[in-house]
Amino acid sequence: MKSWKIISFTDGEPEGITTNQATLVPLKTLRHTIPLAISYLLYMLASMESVRGISVPMYTALRRTTVAFTMVTEYLLVGQKHSPSVVCSVAIIILGALVAGARDMSFDSYSYAIVFISNICTAIYLASVARIGKSSGLNSFGLMWCNGFLCGPILLFLTFIRGDLEVTMNFPHLFSPGFQVVMLLSCIMAFLLNYSVFLNTTLNSALTQTICGNLKDLFTVGLGWLLFGGLPFDLLNVIGQSLGFLGSCLYAYSKLKGK
């Protein structure tokens, strides 16, 4: 008689539904993912703080330099080396970021430092996903489950001591059907986004995930100018953003051609 269907956590099995009996992730494997959980917490906290004191277009431009940190982190952690065409595409992206920020008149050393710290944390986080994904035997969903299992209690405790949990419970529209629907959709989008990041990083590489994230920047910058303002139209900024987009396309072309 077949057992009840459950979700598979291990690599080598189809991600999703399987007919094997329920098996908990071994404690040894869970301990193996602790560095991933730590890097995720640092990445999330630094990312949340970095966006506070800087305009959306400039934030996007500075975040694009994450590709350089990711290349260095991949080399230090797993000895990953890249072809000249890939290095060239990354150089174009970095050049675009420098051009885009050349005339920023709202320079804030603290905000800029936090953004670069966020870039370093992002690079370490993505490299950890790629490395631990290969060494733990877990598939993308298994990595996500372990990461959530370890980070969930810590984040809940942080929201409690900071008073955010109390504010949430006292929100007047907490049980409003409209708010509940929006919250549910937000959770679904967050799950799909995280799963896409884990899947792309484990199947390809941390650098590929970083550059794929840059492809959305054209829309981010456009919406940032239209909805939030904070940075007047500047031809250099547009040229810099275009260079970054070109570099991302060149990277994709190089990977497709196997260069």
Secondary structure, 3 states (H helix, E strand, C coil): CCCCCEECCECCCCCCEECCCCCCCCHHHHHHCHHHHHHHHHHHHHHHHHCCCCCHHHHHHHHCCHHHHHHHHHHHHHCCCCCHHHHHHHHHHHHHHHHHCCCCCCCCHHHHHHHHHHHHHHHHHHHHHHHHHHHHCECHHHHHHHHHHHHHHHHHHHHHHCCHHHHHHCCCCCCCHHHHHHHHHHHHHHHHHHHHHHHHHHHCCHHHHHHHHHCCHHHHHHHHHHHHCCCCCCHHHHHHHHHHHHHHHHHHHHHHCCC
